[in-house]
Amino acid sequence: MIEVKSLYKSFGDNDVLKNIDILFEQGVPNLIIGASGSGKTTLTKCIVGLHDPDEGMISYDGRIFNKMNRKEKKEIRKEIGFLFQGSALFDSMTVAENIMFPLRMFSHMSNKEMLDRVEYCLERVDLKGTNNLMPSELSGGMKKRVGIARAISFKPKYLFCDEPNSGLDPHTSLTIDKLIKDITHELNITTIVITHDMNSVLEIGERLSFIYEGKMLWKGTNKEILRTDCIELTDFIYASEYMKEVRRHLIGE
Amino acid sequence: MKTLYHIGRYTLFLKKVFDKPERRKVYWGLFVDEIIKLGIGSIGIIIVISGFMGMVITIQTASQIDGNFIPDYLVGWTTRQSVILEFSTTMLSLILAGKIGSNIASEIGTMNVTEQIDALEIMGINSAGYLVVPKIYAFMFIMPFMVIISMFTGIYFGYLICELTSIISPEQYLIGLQYDFRPFDVTYSMIKSIVFAFCISSISAYHGYFVKGGALEVGAASTRAVVYSSIVVLVVNYLLTQMLLI
């Protein structure tokens, strides 16, 4: 469980996050949704410690993260898996080496144990046999799946996914969404997904938080979101004229 | 003010770079990889440049010496001194600032803009240490060997041009090479080369590490890395010469 309380962050005069309160629960995908530039990525970077918040509190299962020293933060970070928007695989390493990297740096596993773990992770993301490929030889969807495999290789307690569907076709997006949801349930981890993909929202959005211009405006589930009264959220979901028509039919206007 | 800002940030960057490493064994592997990449990959260009420079220095010196009062063997002496004291250290460092400096800056810069550095940080790894320490140590380790290769190549090609042409006799060239030889000159060059290697690799890594933006910014950082490394090499060259030779 990750808790964020009264979080503020600004860059110069630009107030990016304003009084954010969220509780991310364990065992279900927690989605942060919002338009581009609304502060989703900044919020995530504050949570994982890439940005220092100006005010507020971030806690990982009761451990106050933003008050920790560098060494303590390092220990928490070993429990975090992160899937980047652009996958951020290490170009100079093969798929297997990428997945093995956190194990090589922090575990005391033997080489065979590490290779077994790589095999398990690759099988889990349905990419068996790609061990020796370089990231440049992979498609966008495969890179995302290797990114997930790397993120789960060190058995994280917390998984962050930054726009896991960006640049993917709808079918591959659904595969990635399903994978994230299954892994979250299976490993019983706290998963945070940043997205503005409505397919993902409806598919895996068991816990949704909507950020608008740096403020937390709405919280709910995928069952509630389509009938919300929040004007900013309906503008976000039903952006086109066609979708506005869909909404009118949905709520029976 | 901007210069002071960069000096301050560079100092903090070095502090982060030399922080305690996560796992020494992994760093050792990276160190060996960097020696191959930075050192072995540069031997070809070192031989070509040093060979031609050795020949040019010999021909130019011989063509300047005219008259009976200056002995021919001074051509060999001048070539040796020029190559050992300046060419194989300072000039070679300036050339390597272009090749290796831009390579380091663009590699780290690209990793930065593609979030690979963020990935390292989130895993709890000191990204500056992991990426930069092996490069600095590898370059500092391999640089004296590259300088020695350059010295031998420059002096040998100077000899070769004496053999191939009739500017002076090869025997006179060999006498000049041995005349008034001070071993400290080689030590002085080795010290300089190690310091230059540190400056080039750390300054280039600094410029790559703090890149923000995309491909254009990586290119600009790479250019800045070469320019600032070259300037620092020249300034440090003057300071070390003042300290060690006077």
Interface residues (C-beta under 8 A of the other chain):
Chain A: V48 G49 L50 K73 K74 E75 I76 R77 K78 I80 F82 F84 Q85 G86 A88 L89 F90 D91 F101 P102 R104 M105 F106 F154 F160
Chain B: E22 R23 V26 T110 M111 T114 E115 Q116 D118 A119 E121 I122 M123 G124 I125
